[in-house]
Amino acid sequence: MPALPLHTAGPYVAAAYIAFFALILIYVAIMAVRAQRLEHELDELRRDVEAARAAHDSDRETESVL
């Protein structure tokens, strides 16, 4: 004999599926926010590296002229 009669278990099963789906949705949203933040930081690092390379290249040109 089941723990709950089948005709009364339906709402509980539906609620469990809804809760599970909500948790998955929240997890995906958190991962999207993290990915967006990492992408922003990566762009910032790329800009810093390009600026450093440009400064390094301009210093080399200045030294070669002297």
N, C-alpha and C positions, 0 to 999 in steps of 0.2 A: 504494500500500500504506500503511495507517495506521501511525502511530508505535508503537502498541501493538495487539496483536490484540484484537478486540472482546470475546472471552471473558475476558481478563485486565484490561481497562480498567474493568469494572464497579465493583469496590471503590474504585478511585481516584476515579471520578466521584461515587460515593456519599459518600466522605469529603470531597470538595470541596463538595458541597451541604450537608453537615452543618456544615462549617467556616463556610461563608457564612451559613447560618441562625444559627449561634451568634454570629457578628459582628453580624448585624442585631439579634438579641435583646439583646446587650450594649449596642449603640448606643441602642436604645429604652429600656432601663433607665437609662442615663446621662441621657438627655433627660427621663425622668420625674422623676428625682431633682432635676435642675436646675429643672424647672418647679415642683416642690413647694417648693424653696428660694426661688424667685422669688415664689411666691404668699405664702409666709410673710413675706418682706421687704415685699411690697406691703401686706399686712395691718398690719404694724408701722408703715409710713409713713402709712397711713390713720388709724390710732389717734393718731399724732403730730399729724397735721393737724387732726383733730377736737379734740384737747386744746388745740392752739394757738388754734383758732377759739373754743372755749369760754372760754379765758382772755381772749382779745381781747374777746369779747362781755361778759364780766363786768367788764372794765376800762371798757368804754363805759358800762355801766349805772351803775357807781360814779361816773364823771365826770358823767353826766347828773343824778345825784342831788345832787352837790355844786354 
